[in-house]
Amino acid sequence: MYKISQRRYLGNKNSILPFIDEIIQNEIGEFYSLCDIFSGTGVVGEYFNTSDRKIISNDLLYHNYISLSAYLNPEPFDEQKLTKIIDNFNSLEINEDNYFSINFGDRYYSKNTAKKIGYIREEIKELFVNGLINRKEKDILITSLIYSMDKIANTVGHYDAYIKKDIRKNELTMGMLNIDLQRNQHNKVYNKDANLLVRDIECDILYLDPPYNSRQYCDAYHLLENVALWQKPEVFGVAKKFDRTKLKSDYSKSDAAKSFDDLIQNAKCKYILFSYNNMGNKGNSRSNAKISDEDIMKTLQKRGKVKVFEKEYKEFNAGNTKVGDNKERVFFVKVSKFLY
Ligand SMILES: C[S@@+](CC[C@H](N)C(=O)[O-])C[C@H]1O[C@@H](n2cnc3c(N)ncnc32)[C@H](O)[C@@H]1O
C-alpha cells in the first residue's frame, strides 16, 4: 500500500507537519475547512483530513492533481477490482517498444521497465475509455504507476537529468493506495492556477506553500507530468522534456511578489499560514528566494497582524542532505481586514 507521503518531492512538507500542527493548535484551535492551495504531494491536507473537516487541495501540475484526486476526493472505487488489475500489471512482461520506451528507455529506466510503463499507461487509458474503470479508479491506477516509477527512477529524485552510468534494473511493482474515503466526504480537489482558484473559494485556513525560487516544478517533474497527461508530445534535449510553456509558475519568476500580493488580497479566509524559507541570497542564483521578506510582510500586513514561526531544517539539494543554517518559516496571519 502506498501512503501519500511515499513520493520524493522537492520542498515537500513531510518533516514539518508537526510544526504546522503546533502553530494551528496554539493560534487557531478548532477549524472546519483548510485549503492547501499549492498542494504538491498533498501531505499537508492529508495530515489535517478528518471526516468532519473539508480539505481543499489544488496544484497547477496535472500529475499532482491526479494523485490529490486519488487520495483525497470522495468518489467511490472498487478496491478488489483495482487490486486484480494491479496484480495483472505487475506480472506483465512486454517486448514491444512504445512512446515511453522509445523516449525514456535506457535513460530514466531500463529499456524493459520503460516498455512496461508505457504499456501499462496505455492500458489504463483503454480501461477508462471503455468504461471498465471510473474516473477515481483511473486516478488511483495512474497514481500507483507514478509512485512505483518514482521509487525506481534512475535519478536523484527529480527529472532534470538522469544518472548517466548504470541504469538500475529494478522491477516496477505497483501497489494499491492507502485511501480512507470516510475522511474525504467534504473534500474538493482542483487543478488551477492558485490566483484564479482563490477567487472562487472560501475556507477557515488558507495554507500557502508556493515554489520559492526560480526552479520550475514542471521542469523537475516533466516526466511524471508527461505520463499523467499521456498526450505523447514530442520531447527535446538530453532530458527529453516536452514543451512546458503553459505550465510555468509565476511564483518562480521575477514578479512573484506581485502574484503573491494578488493572491493574499483576494483570499476569503479567517487565517493565513504561509511557508517560505530563508535561503535569501545565500545559495546560487537559482536557489534565491523570489519574494523578499520586506514584500512578504508588506503584503501580509494588509490583512492583519503577522507572526513568524521558525524551525531548523535539513536542506535537500541534488540528492545530498546537508545541515545548513536554513530555517523553515511559517508566517501566520489572523485575518482582521476582510475585503469581501
Ligand atoms: C513547495 S511545492 C508544495 C509542496 C507541498 N506542500 C508538499 O508538501 O508536497 C509548490 C507547489 O506549487 C505548485 N504551483 C506552482 N505555481 C502554482 C500556481 N500558480 N498555482 C497552483 N500551484 C502552483 C507546484 O506545482 C508545486 O507542486
The ligand as an SDF file (V2000), in Angstrom:
LIG
                    3D

 27 29  0  0  0  0  0  0  0  0999 V2000
    6.7830   23.8160   -2.4780 C   0  0  0  0  0  0  0  0  0  0  0  0
    5.7400   22.8690   -3.5420 S   0  0  0  0  0  0  0  0  0  0  0  0
    4.4580   22.3410   -2.4410 C   0  0  0  0  0  0  0  0  0  0  0  0
    4.8920   21.1460   -1.6260 C   0  0  0  0  0  0  0  0  0  0  0  0
    3.7650   20.5770   -0.7890 C   0  0  0  0  0  0  0  0  0  0  0  0
    3.4300   21.4310    0.3300 N   0  0  0  0  0  0  0  0  0  0  0  0
    4.1320   19.1950   -0.2750 C   0  0  0  0  0  0  0  0  0  0  0  0
    4.3210   19.0320    0.9370 O   0  0  0  0  0  0  0  0  0  0  0  0
    4.2300   18.2750   -1.0980 O   0  0  0  0  0  0  0  0  0  0  0  0
    4.9360   24.0780   -4.5140 C   0  0  0  0  0  0  0  0  0  0  0  0
    3.8510   23.5490   -5.4450 C   0  0  0  0  0  0  0  0  0  0  0  0
    3.1520   24.6500   -6.0370 O   0  0  0  0  0  0  0  0  0  0  0  0
    2.7510   24.2740   -7.3530 C   0  0  0  0  0  0  0  0  0  0  0  0
    2.4820   25.5390   -8.0620 N   0  0  0  0  0  0  0  0  0  0  0  0
    3.3780   26.4240   -8.5610 C   0  0  0  0  0  0  0  0  0  0  0  0
    2.7460   27.5070   -9.0550 N   0  0  0  0  0  0  0  0  0  0  0  0
    1.4210   27.3190   -8.8600 C   0  0  0  0  0  0  0  0  0  0  0  0
    0.2600   28.0960   -9.1350 C   0  0  0  0  0  0  0  0  0  0  0  0
    0.3530   29.2930   -9.7200 N   0  0  0  0  0  0  0  0  0  0  0  0
   -0.9330   27.5970   -8.7740 N   0  0  0  0  0  0  0  0  0  0  0  0
   -1.0400   26.3770   -8.1870 C   0  0  0  0  0  0  0  0  0  0  0  0
    0.0360   25.5990   -7.8940 N   0  0  0  0  0  0  0  0  0  0  0  0
    1.2420   26.0580   -8.2330 C   0  0  0  0  0  0  0  0  0  0  0  0
    3.9060   23.4600   -7.8670 C   0  0  0  0  0  0  0  0  0  0  0  0
    3.4950   22.6050   -8.9140 O   0  0  0  0  0  0  0  0  0  0  0  0
    4.3370   22.6980   -6.6090 C   0  0  0  0  0  0  0  0  0  0  0  0
    3.7350   21.4360   -6.5510 O   0  0  0  0  0  0  0  0  0  0  0  0
  1  2  1  0
  2  3  1  0
  2 10  1  0
  3  4  1  0
  4  5  1  0
  5  6  1  0
  5  7  1  0
  7  8  2  0
  7  9  1  0
 10 11  1  0
 11 12  1  0
 11 26  1  0
 12 13  1  0
 13 14  1  0
 13 24  1  0
 14 15  1  0
 14 23  1  0
 15 16  2  0
 16 17  1  0
 17 18  1  0
 17 23  2  0
 18 19  1  0
 18 20  2  0
 20 21  1  0
 21 22  2  0
 22 23  1  0
 24 25  1  0
 24 26  1  0
 26 27  1  0
M  CHG  2   2   1   9  -1
M  END
$$$$
